[in-house]
Amino acid sequence: MIDIIPEVYVPLFIFFARILDVSLGTIRIMFVSKGYRGKATLLGFVEVLIWIIIVAQIFQNLDNWMNYIAYAGGFATGTFIGMYIEEKMKMGIQMFRIIVGEGSDIFLEKLKEANFRVTSANGEGKYGPVKIVFTIAKRKRWQELAGIVNEFAPNAFYSVEDVKHVSQMDEEVKPQKQDLITRMLKLKKGV
């Protein structure tokens, strides 16, 4: 069999290919969790193809311990880079749950002025009455929301969750275009 990559460069190839492979895997998982079947499927194909090529190189060079180090280092670096890319993409929709104490009326108005859809409910906290505020928005608006919270409710407690599906949103969130696989599955189910 003809070696495409000279033996001295195999660890470098494994390292960088593993970075690509694991980064794609991280993004694929994000697409799966957001319901993007077509994109996740395509990335999965490419990810596994790269992985097979890497493993083949390792099996052809079992006596080179640097390959093992390169494989592990590429995995670790790929995890970091994949998370960084996923964070920068800011895809999806999130639910923000904010618990504020007294004087929350100005805070609620500022959220509405910033075009956040807000639902609030009265509650009882450890130190007395509170407002529980819910809003759903695109993930890319997180910094804007955090700025309003920090300015108008600095002592607020909040949590953020990813949301896969939302029944209604303002025009800022457009419904996802369905990929071919999703449309085909709906035809099969008769939906």
The 8 nearest C-alpha neighbors of each residue, nearest first, counted from 0:
[[1, 2, 3, 59, 4, 56, 55, 5],
 [0, 2, 3, 4, 5, 59, 6, 56],
 [1, 3, 4, 0, 5, 6, 59, 56],
 [4, 2, 1, 5, 6, 0, 9, 56],
 [3, 5, 2, 6, 9, 8, 12, 7],
 [6, 4, 7, 8, 3, 9, 2, 12],
 [7, 5, 9, 8, 4, 60, 2, 10],
 [6, 8, 5, 9, 10, 4, 11, 63],
 [9, 7, 11, 6, 5, 10, 12, 4],
 [8, 10, 12, 6, 11, 7, 13, 4],
 [11, 9, 66, 13, 12, 69, 8, 65],
 [12, 10, 14, 8, 13, 9, 15, 69],
 [11, 13, 9, 10, 15, 14, 16, 8],
 [12, 14, 10, 16, 11, 15, 53, 17],
 [15, 13, 73, 69, 11, 17, 12, 70],
 [16, 14, 18, 17, 12, 13, 73, 11],
 [15, 17, 19, 13, 18, 14, 12, 20],
 [16, 18, 73, 20, 14, 19, 15, 74],
 [19, 17, 77, 73, 15, 16, 21, 20],
 [20, 18, 16, 22, 17, 21, 23, 15],
 [19, 21, 17, 46, 23, 18, 22, 16],
 [20, 22, 24, 77, 23, 18, 19, 78],
 [23, 21, 81, 77, 25, 19, 24, 20],
 [22, 24, 26, 20, 21, 25, 27, 46],
 [25, 23, 21, 27, 22, 26, 28, 20],
 [24, 26, 22, 28, 81, 27, 23, 21],
 [25, 27, 29, 23, 28, 24, 85, 30],
 [28, 26, 39, 24, 30, 29, 25, 42],
 [27, 29, 31, 25, 30, 26, 24, 32],
 [28, 30, 26, 32, 27, 31, 33, 25],
 [29, 31, 35, 27, 33, 39, 28, 32],
 [32, 30, 28, 34, 29, 33, 39, 35],
 [31, 33, 29, 30, 34, 28, 163, 35],
 [34, 32, 30, 163, 31, 35, 29, 91],
 [33, 35, 31, 32, 36, 30, 163, 39],
 [36, 34, 30, 38, 37, 33, 31, 39],
 [37, 35, 39, 38, 34, 40, 31, 30],
 [36, 38, 40, 39, 35, 178, 41, 180],
 [37, 39, 41, 40, 36, 35, 42, 30],
 [40, 38, 27, 36, 42, 30, 37, 41],
 [39, 41, 43, 37, 38, 42, 36, 44],
 [40, 42, 44, 38, 43, 39, 37, 45],
 [43, 41, 45, 39, 44, 40, 27, 46],
 [44, 42, 46, 40, 41, 45, 39, 47],
 [43, 45, 41, 42, 47, 46, 48, 40],
 [44, 46, 48, 42, 43, 47, 49, 41],
 [47, 45, 43, 20, 49, 44, 48, 42],
 [48, 46, 50, 49, 44, 45, 51, 43],
 [47, 49, 45, 51, 50, 46, 44, 52],
 [48, 50, 52, 46, 47, 51, 20, 45],
 [51, 49, 47, 53, 48, 52, 54, 46],
 [52, 50, 54, 48, 53, 49, 55, 47],
 [51, 53, 55, 49, 50, 54, 56, 48],
 [54, 52, 50, 56, 51, 55, 13, 49],
 [53, 55, 57, 51, 56, 52, 50, 58],
 [54, 56, 52, 58, 53, 57, 51, 59],
 [57, 55, 59, 53, 54, 58, 60, 52],
 [56, 58, 54, 60, 59, 55, 61, 53],
 [59, 57, 55, 61, 60, 56, 54, 53],
 [58, 60, 56, 57, 61, 55, 54, 62],
 [59, 61, 57, 58, 62, 63, 56, 66],
 [62, 60, 58, 63, 57, 59, 64, 66],
 [61, 63, 60, 64, 59, 66, 57, 58],
 [64, 62, 65, 61, 60, 66, 67, 57],
 [63, 65, 66, 67, 62, 68, 61, 60],
 [66, 64, 68, 67, 63, 10, 69, 70],
 [67, 65, 10, 69, 64, 68, 63, 70],
 [68, 66, 70, 65, 69, 64, 71, 63],
 [67, 69, 65, 71, 70, 66, 72, 64],
 [68, 70, 14, 66, 72, 67, 10, 71],
 [69, 71, 67, 73, 68, 72, 14, 13],
 [72, 70, 74, 68, 73, 69, 67, 75],
 [73, 71, 69, 75, 74, 70, 68, 76],
 [74, 72, 14, 18, 17, 76, 70, 71],
 [73, 75, 77, 71, 72, 76, 17, 18],
 [76, 74, 72, 78, 77, 73, 71, 79],
 [75, 77, 73, 79, 78, 74, 18, 72],
 [78, 76, 18, 21, 22, 74, 80, 79],
 [77, 79, 81, 75, 76, 80, 21, 22],
 [78, 80, 76, 82, 77, 81, 83, 75],
 [79, 81, 83, 77, 82, 78, 22, 76],
 [82, 80, 22, 84, 78, 25, 83, 79],
 [83, 81, 85, 79, 80, 84, 86, 78],
 [82, 84, 80, 86, 81, 85, 79, 87],
 [83, 85, 87, 81, 86, 82, 80, 88],
 [86, 84, 82, 88, 83, 87, 81, 26],
 [85, 87, 83, 84, 88, 89, 82, 90],
 [88, 86, 84, 89, 85, 83, 90, 82],
 [87, 89, 85, 90, 86, 84, 139, 83],
 [90, 88, 139, 87, 138, 86, 91, 85],
 [91, 89, 88, 138, 92, 139, 137, 85],
 [90, 92, 138, 137, 33, 89, 93, 161],
 [91, 93, 137, 138, 162, 136, 161, 135],
 [94, 92, 161, 162, 160, 135, 136, 138],
 [93, 95, 135, 160, 159, 134, 161, 162],
 [94, 96, 159, 134, 133, 158, 135, 97],
 [97, 95, 133, 158, 157, 132, 159, 94],
 [96, 98, 157, 132, 156, 131, 95, 99],
 [99, 97, 131, 156, 155, 130, 157, 132],
 [100, 98, 155, 130, 129, 103, 97, 131],
 [101, 99, 129, 130, 103, 102, 128, 98],
 [100, 102, 103, 129, 99, 128, 130, 104],
 [103, 101, 104, 100, 105, 106, 99, 152],
 [102, 104, 106, 101, 105, 107, 99, 100],
 [103, 105, 107, 106, 102, 108, 101, 109],
 [106, 104, 108, 107, 103, 109, 102, 151],
 [105, 107, 103, 109, 151, 104, 108, 110],
 [108, 106, 104, 110, 105, 109, 103, 111],
 [107, 109, 111, 105, 110, 106, 112, 104],
 [110, 108, 112, 106, 111, 107, 113, 105],
 [109, 111, 113, 107, 108, 115, 112, 106],
 [110, 112, 114, 108, 115, 113, 109, 107],
 [113, 111, 109, 114, 110, 108, 115, 107],
 [112, 114, 110, 111, 115, 109, 108, 144],
 [115, 113, 111, 112, 116, 110, 109, 117],
 [116, 114, 111, 110, 113, 117, 134, 136],
 [117, 115, 134, 114, 111, 135, 118, 110],
 [116, 118, 134, 133, 115, 119, 132, 111],
 [119, 117, 133, 132, 134, 116, 120, 131],
 [120, 118, 132, 131, 133, 130, 117, 121],
 [121, 119, 131, 130, 122, 132, 118, 129],
 [122, 120, 130, 129, 131, 119, 123, 128],
 [123, 121, 129, 130, 128, 120, 131, 124],
 [122, 124, 128, 129, 127, 125, 121, 126],
 [125, 123, 127, 126, 128, 129, 122, 100],
 [124, 126, 127, 123, 128, 129, 122, 100],
 [127, 125, 124, 128, 123, 129, 100, 101],
 [126, 128, 124, 123, 125, 129, 100, 122],
 [127, 129, 123, 122, 124, 100, 101, 130],
 [130, 128, 100, 122, 99, 123, 121, 124],
 [131, 129, 121, 99, 120, 98, 122, 132],
 [130, 132, 98, 120, 119, 97, 121, 122],
 [131, 133, 119, 97, 118, 96, 130, 98],
 [134, 132, 96, 118, 95, 117, 119, 97],
 [133, 135, 117, 95, 116, 94, 118, 136],
 [134, 136, 94, 93, 95, 116, 92, 133],
 [137, 135, 92, 93, 138, 134, 140, 94],
 [136, 138, 92, 139, 140, 91, 93, 172],
 [137, 139, 92, 140, 89, 141, 91, 93],
 [138, 140, 89, 137, 141, 90, 142, 136],
 [141, 139, 143, 138, 142, 137, 144, 136],
 [140, 142, 144, 143, 139, 138, 145, 137],
 [143, 141, 145, 144, 140, 146, 139, 147],
 [144, 142, 146, 140, 141, 145, 147, 139],
 [143, 145, 141, 147, 146, 142, 148, 140],
 [146, 144, 142, 148, 147, 143, 149, 141],
 [145, 147, 149, 143, 144, 148, 150, 142],
 [146, 148, 150, 144, 145, 149, 151, 143],
 [149, 147, 152, 145, 146, 151, 150, 153],
 [150, 148, 153, 146, 147, 152, 151, 145],
 [149, 151, 147, 148, 152, 153, 146, 145],
 [150, 152, 106, 148, 147, 149, 153, 105],
 [153, 151, 148, 155, 154, 149, 150, 106],
 [152, 154, 149, 155, 150, 148, 151, 156],
 [155, 153, 152, 156, 99, 149, 100, 148],
 [156, 154, 99, 152, 153, 98, 157, 97],
 [155, 157, 98, 97, 154, 99, 158, 96],
 [158, 156, 97, 96, 98, 155, 159, 95],
 [157, 159, 96, 95, 97, 160, 156, 94],
 [158, 160, 95, 94, 96, 93, 157, 161],
 [161, 159, 94, 93, 162, 95, 158, 96],
 [160, 162, 93, 92, 94, 163, 159, 91],
 [163, 161, 93, 92, 164, 160, 94, 165],
 [162, 164, 33, 161, 34, 165, 32, 92],
 [165, 163, 162, 166, 92, 33, 34, 167],
 [166, 164, 167, 163, 168, 162, 92, 135],
 [165, 167, 164, 168, 174, 163, 169, 162],
 [168, 166, 165, 169, 172, 164, 170, 174],
 [167, 169, 172, 170, 166, 165, 171, 173],
 [168, 170, 171, 172, 167, 116, 173, 114],
 [169, 171, 172, 173, 168, 167, 174, 114],
 [170, 172, 169, 173, 168, 137, 136, 114],
 [173, 171, 170, 168, 169, 174, 137, 136],
 [172, 174, 175, 170, 171, 168, 169, 176],
 [175, 173, 176, 172, 177, 168, 165, 167],
 [176, 174, 177, 173, 35, 172, 178, 34],
 [177, 175, 174, 178, 173, 35, 179, 181],
 [178, 176, 181, 175, 182, 179, 180, 35],
 [177, 179, 181, 180, 37, 176, 182, 36],
 [178, 180, 182, 181, 183, 177, 37, 184],
 [179, 181, 183, 182, 178, 184, 37, 36],
 [182, 180, 184, 183, 178, 179, 177, 185],
 [183, 181, 185, 179, 184, 180, 186, 178],
 [184, 182, 186, 180, 185, 181, 179, 187],
 [185, 183, 187, 181, 186, 182, 180, 188],
 [184, 186, 190, 188, 182, 187, 183, 189],
 [187, 185, 189, 183, 184, 188, 190, 182],
 [186, 188, 184, 185, 189, 183, 190, 182],
 [189, 187, 185, 190, 186, 184, 183, 182],
 [190, 188, 186, 187, 185, 184, 183, 182],
 [189, 185, 188, 186, 187, 184, 182, 183]]
